[in-house]
Amino acid sequence: MTRTLYIDADACPVKAEAETVATRLRIRMVLVSNGGIRPSANPLVDSVYVPDGPDEADKWIAGAVAAGDVVVTGDIPLAANVVARGARVVKHNGEVLTGGEYRHGARHAGSDGRPAQRRSVSPGRRADVLARRQIAVSGGA
């Protein structure tokens, strides 16, 4: 069962959709950002503001995540780190990352270890895919 839903929030286009899912499933959600994100009035949603700097939100999430948690991110190095700790990862477009992407990404990455950009999905489609991927959040198969 999912304990907490962490959102790598600085560039996350599906924060509202993720909050809807967290509310529906009655699980805690944590928005982690460098600031500039309005706090939610939802009692299930916490906001964590980290210092400015490269990968500060990623470092905070990696330090807080535990087995059974879910992280919404498009950051492949963060995803690899949290999957190794037993968490699940869902990209902003709803794609569930399982681990094989990281080896592929490392072979095709730039100097920062991130893979080349893939074709993105429209915001409306992204929300639809994320909602259909609830199974990853709810701890299902």
ChimeraX commands (.cxc) that place a marker at each C-alpha (Angstrom):
marker #1 position 0.00,0.00,0.00 radius 0.5
marker #1 position 1.26,3.47,-0.86 radius 0.5
marker #1 position 2.35,5.54,2.10 radius 0.5
marker #1 position 3.14,8.89,0.47 radius 0.5
marker #1 position 2.95,10.45,-2.98 radius 0.5
marker #1 position 5.94,12.75,-3.61 radius 0.5
marker #1 position 5.78,15.30,-6.43 radius 0.5
marker #1 position 8.96,16.73,-7.95 radius 0.5
marker #1 position 6.95,19.92,-8.30 radius 0.5
marker #1 position 9.09,22.64,-9.90 radius 0.5
marker #1 position 8.31,21.63,-13.47 radius 0.5
marker #1 position 5.43,19.22,-12.85 radius 0.5
marker #1 position 2.47,19.87,-15.17 radius 0.5
marker #1 position 0.13,17.46,-13.33 radius 0.5
marker #1 position 0.14,18.72,-9.72 radius 0.5
marker #1 position -3.63,19.27,-9.68 radius 0.5
marker #1 position -4.32,15.85,-11.19 radius 0.5
marker #1 position -1.98,14.19,-8.69 radius 0.5
marker #1 position -3.78,15.96,-5.84 radius 0.5
marker #1 position -7.10,14.65,-7.14 radius 0.5
marker #1 position -5.71,11.11,-7.15 radius 0.5
marker #1 position -4.20,11.49,-3.66 radius 0.5
marker #1 position -7.50,12.82,-2.31 radius 0.5
marker #1 position -9.49,10.03,-3.93 radius 0.5
marker #1 position -7.14,7.41,-2.46 radius 0.5
marker #1 position -6.78,9.27,0.86 radius 0.5
marker #1 position -2.99,9.27,0.85 radius 0.5
marker #1 position -0.52,11.96,1.88 radius 0.5
marker #1 position 0.98,14.03,-0.93 radius 0.5
marker #1 position 4.15,16.11,-0.64 radius 0.5
marker #1 position 4.95,18.85,-3.18 radius 0.5
marker #1 position 8.71,19.47,-3.18 radius 0.5
marker #1 position 9.98,22.62,-4.91 radius 0.5
marker #1 position 12.39,25.55,-4.77 radius 0.5
marker #1 position 9.42,27.85,-4.13 radius 0.5
marker #1 position 6.92,29.72,-6.18 radius 0.5
marker #1 position 4.25,27.07,-5.77 radius 0.5
marker #1 position 1.09,28.03,-3.93 radius 0.5
marker #1 position 0.38,25.76,-0.94 radius 0.5
marker #1 position -2.75,23.64,-1.14 radius 0.5
marker #1 position -5.58,23.98,1.36 radius 0.5
marker #1 position -6.06,20.21,1.17 radius 0.5
marker #1 position -5.14,18.65,4.54 radius 0.5
marker #1 position -3.56,15.67,2.74 radius 0.5
marker #1 position -1.10,17.91,0.85 radius 0.5
marker #1 position 2.12,19.26,2.35 radius 0.5
marker #1 position 4.51,21.68,0.64 radius 0.5
marker #1 position 8.25,21.45,1.18 radius 0.5
marker #1 position 10.45,24.29,-0.04 radius 0.5
marker #1 position 14.11,23.47,-0.58 radius 0.5
marker #1 position 17.00,25.91,-1.17 radius 0.5
marker #1 position 17.78,27.07,-4.69 radius 0.5
marker #1 position 20.39,24.96,-6.39 radius 0.5
marker #1 position 20.75,22.08,-8.76 radius 0.5
marker #1 position 18.84,18.95,-7.76 radius 0.5
marker #1 position 17.92,20.20,-4.26 radius 0.5
marker #1 position 14.34,18.92,-4.61 radius 0.5
marker #1 position 15.65,15.61,-5.94 radius 0.5
marker #1 position 18.01,15.26,-2.96 radius 0.5
marker #1 position 15.20,15.99,-0.52 radius 0.5
marker #1 position 12.86,13.46,-2.13 radius 0.5
marker #1 position 15.60,10.81,-2.28 radius 0.5
marker #1 position 16.25,11.32,1.42 radius 0.5
marker #1 position 12.59,11.12,2.41 radius 0.5
marker #1 position 11.23,8.35,0.17 radius 0.5
marker #1 position 10.67,4.85,1.50 radius 0.5
marker #1 position 9.56,1.52,0.10 radius 0.5
marker #1 position 5.92,1.70,-0.92 radius 0.5
marker #1 position 5.97,5.41,-1.74 radius 0.5
marker #1 position 5.27,6.83,-5.20 radius 0.5
marker #1 position 7.25,9.65,-6.83 radius 0.5
marker #1 position 5.99,11.70,-9.78 radius 0.5
marker #1 position 9.03,12.97,-11.71 radius 0.5
marker #1 position 10.56,13.18,-15.14 radius 0.5
marker #1 position 14.06,13.14,-13.67 radius 0.5
marker #1 position 15.73,9.83,-14.59 radius 0.5
marker #1 position 18.56,9.97,-11.99 radius 0.5
marker #1 position 16.01,10.67,-9.22 radius 0.5
marker #1 position 13.79,7.89,-10.55 radius 0.5
marker #1 position 16.68,5.41,-10.49 radius 0.5
marker #1 position 17.51,6.40,-6.92 radius 0.5
marker #1 position 13.98,6.01,-5.55 radius 0.5
marker #1 position 13.26,2.76,-7.42 radius 0.5
marker #1 position 16.40,1.33,-5.80 radius 0.5
marker #1 position 14.82,2.23,-2.42 radius 0.5
marker #1 position 11.62,0.34,-3.22 radius 0.5
marker #1 position 9.44,3.25,-4.34 radius 0.5
marker #1 position 7.44,3.43,-7.57 radius 0.5
marker #1 position 7.92,6.16,-10.16 radius 0.5
marker #1 position 5.35,7.70,-12.48 radius 0.5
marker #1 position 6.41,10.24,-15.09 radius 0.5
marker #1 position 4.31,13.35,-15.77 radius 0.5
marker #1 position 2.80,11.66,-18.82 radius 0.5
marker #1 position 1.61,8.69,-16.74 radius 0.5
marker #1 position 4.36,6.29,-17.81 radius 0.5
marker #1 position 5.41,4.00,-14.97 radius 0.5
marker #1 position 9.19,3.62,-14.73 radius 0.5
marker #1 position 10.47,0.26,-13.56 radius 0.5
marker #1 position 14.24,0.39,-13.82 radius 0.5
marker #1 position 15.19,-0.70,-17.34 radius 0.5
marker #1 position 14.92,2.88,-18.58 radius 0.5
marker #1 position 17.88,3.90,-16.46 radius 0.5
marker #1 position 20.36,1.59,-18.18 radius 0.5
marker #1 position 19.09,2.76,-21.58 radius 0.5
marker #1 position 19.21,6.37,-20.43 radius 0.5
marker #1 position 22.78,6.04,-19.22 radius 0.5
marker #1 position 23.90,4.83,-22.65 radius 0.5
marker #1 position 22.14,7.70,-24.44 radius 0.5
marker #1 position 22.64,10.45,-21.91 radius 0.5
marker #1 position 24.41,13.75,-21.96 radius 0.5
marker #1 position 27.05,14.66,-19.42 radius 0.5
marker #1 position 24.45,15.04,-16.65 radius 0.5
marker #1 position 23.22,11.45,-16.96 radius 0.5
marker #1 position 19.84,12.42,-18.37 radius 0.5
marker #1 position 18.51,10.78,-21.53 radius 0.5
marker #1 position 17.56,12.74,-24.61 radius 0.5
marker #1 position 14.08,14.30,-24.56 radius 0.5
marker #1 position 11.21,12.16,-25.80 radius 0.5
marker #1 position 8.11,13.39,-27.57 radius 0.5
marker #1 position 5.75,14.92,-25.02 radius 0.5
marker #1 position 2.03,14.37,-24.57 radius 0.5
marker #1 position -0.56,17.17,-24.50 radius 0.5
marker #1 position -1.66,18.34,-21.03 radius 0.5
marker #1 position -5.19,16.96,-21.43 radius 0.5
marker #1 position -3.89,13.58,-22.54 radius 0.5
marker #1 position -1.31,13.63,-19.74 radius 0.5
marker #1 position -4.04,14.00,-17.12 radius 0.5
marker #1 position -6.02,11.16,-18.70 radius 0.5
marker #1 position -3.00,8.85,-18.73 radius 0.5
marker #1 position -2.07,9.76,-15.15 radius 0.5
marker #1 position -5.58,9.00,-13.95 radius 0.5
marker #1 position -5.51,5.62,-15.71 radius 0.5
marker #1 position -2.17,4.84,-14.07 radius 0.5
marker #1 position -3.70,5.08,-10.58 radius 0.5
marker #1 position -2.86,1.44,-10.16 radius 0.5
marker #1 position 0.78,2.45,-9.66 radius 0.5
marker #1 position -0.21,4.91,-6.95 radius 0.5
marker #1 position -2.60,2.55,-5.20 radius 0.5
marker #1 position 0.01,-0.20,-4.97 radius 0.5
marker #1 position -1.63,-2.57,-7.44 radius 0.5
marker #1 position 0.21,-4.78,-9.91 radius 0.5
marker link #1:1,2 radius 0.2
marker link #1:2,3 radius 0.2
marker link #1:3,4 radius 0.2
marker link #1:4,5 radius 0.2
marker link #1:5,6 radius 0.2
marker link #1:6,7 radius 0.2
marker link #1:7,8 radius 0.2
marker link #1:8,9 radius 0.2
marker link #1:9,10 radius 0.2
marker link #1:10,11 radius 0.2
marker link #1:11,12 radius 0.2
marker link #1:12,13 radius 0.2
marker link #1:13,14 radius 0.2
marker link #1:14,15 radius 0.2
marker link #1:15,16 radius 0.2
marker link #1:16,17 radius 0.2
marker link #1:17,18 radius 0.2
marker link #1:18,19 radius 0.2
marker link #1:19,20 radius 0.2
marker link #1:20,21 radius 0.2
marker link #1:21,22 radius 0.2
marker link #1:22,23 radius 0.2
marker link #1:23,24 radius 0.2
marker link #1:24,25 radius 0.2
marker link #1:25,26 radius 0.2
marker link #1:26,27 radius 0.2
marker link #1:27,28 radius 0.2
marker link #1:28,29 radius 0.2
marker link #1:29,30 radius 0.2
marker link #1:30,31 radius 0.2
marker link #1:31,32 radius 0.2
marker link #1:32,33 radius 0.2
marker link #1:33,34 radius 0.2
marker link #1:34,35 radius 0.2
marker link #1:35,36 radius 0.2
marker link #1:36,37 radius 0.2
marker link #1:37,38 radius 0.2
marker link #1:38,39 radius 0.2
marker link #1:39,40 radius 0.2
marker link #1:40,41 radius 0.2
marker link #1:41,42 radius 0.2
marker link #1:42,43 radius 0.2
marker link #1:43,44 radius 0.2
marker link #1:44,45 radius 0.2
marker link #1:45,46 radius 0.2
marker link #1:46,47 radius 0.2
marker link #1:47,48 radius 0.2
marker link #1:48,49 radius 0.2
marker link #1:49,50 radius 0.2
marker link #1:50,51 radius 0.2
marker link #1:51,52 radius 0.2
marker link #1:52,53 radius 0.2
marker link #1:53,54 radius 0.2
marker link #1:54,55 radius 0.2
marker link #1:55,56 radius 0.2
marker link #1:56,57 radius 0.2
marker link #1:57,58 radius 0.2
marker link #1:58,59 radius 0.2
marker link #1:59,60 radius 0.2
marker link #1:60,61 radius 0.2
marker link #1:61,62 radius 0.2
marker link #1:62,63 radius 0.2
marker link #1:63,64 radius 0.2
marker link #1:64,65 radius 0.2
marker link #1:65,66 radius 0.2
marker link #1:66,67 radius 0.2
marker link #1:67,68 radius 0.2
marker link #1:68,69 radius 0.2
marker link #1:69,70 radius 0.2
marker link #1:70,71 radius 0.2
marker link #1:71,72 radius 0.2
marker link #1:72,73 radius 0.2
marker link #1:73,74 radius 0.2
marker link #1:74,75 radius 0.2
marker link #1:75,76 radius 0.2
marker link #1:76,77 radius 0.2
marker link #1:77,78 radius 0.2
marker link #1:78,79 radius 0.2
marker link #1:79,80 radius 0.2
marker link #1:80,81 radius 0.2
marker link #1:81,82 radius 0.2
marker link #1:82,83 radius 0.2
marker link #1:83,84 radius 0.2
marker link #1:84,85 radius 0.2
marker link #1:85,86 radius 0.2
marker link #1:86,87 radius 0.2
marker link #1:87,88 radius 0.2
marker link #1:88,89 radius 0.2
marker link #1:89,90 radius 0.2
marker link #1:90,91 radius 0.2
marker link #1:91,92 radius 0.2
marker link #1:92,93 radius 0.2
marker link #1:93,94 radius 0.2
marker link #1:94,95 radius 0.2
marker link #1:95,96 radius 0.2
marker link #1:96,97 radius 0.2
marker link #1:97,98 radius 0.2
marker link #1:98,99 radius 0.2
marker link #1:99,100 radius 0.2
marker link #1:100,101 radius 0.2
marker link #1:101,102 radius 0.2
marker link #1:102,103 radius 0.2
marker link #1:103,104 radius 0.2
marker link #1:104,105 radius 0.2
marker link #1:105,106 radius 0.2
marker link #1:106,107 radius 0.2
marker link #1:107,108 radius 0.2
marker link #1:108,109 radius 0.2
marker link #1:109,110 radius 0.2
marker link #1:110,111 radius 0.2
marker link #1:111,112 radius 0.2
marker link #1:112,113 radius 0.2
marker link #1:113,114 radius 0.2
marker link #1:114,115 radius 0.2
marker link #1:115,116 radius 0.2
marker link #1:116,117 radius 0.2
marker link #1:117,118 radius 0.2
marker link #1:118,119 radius 0.2
marker link #1:119,120 radius 0.2
marker link #1:120,121 radius 0.2
marker link #1:121,122 radius 0.2
marker link #1:122,123 radius 0.2
marker link #1:123,124 radius 0.2
marker link #1:124,125 radius 0.2
marker link #1:125,126 radius 0.2
marker link #1:126,127 radius 0.2
marker link #1:127,128 radius 0.2
marker link #1:128,129 radius 0.2
marker link #1:129,130 radius 0.2
marker link #1:130,131 radius 0.2
marker link #1:131,132 radius 0.2
marker link #1:132,133 radius 0.2
marker link #1:133,134 radius 0.2
marker link #1:134,135 radius 0.2
marker link #1:135,136 radius 0.2
marker link #1:136,137 radius 0.2
marker link #1:137,138 radius 0.2
marker link #1:138,139 radius 0.2
marker link #1:139,140 radius 0.2
marker link #1:140,141 radius 0.2
view
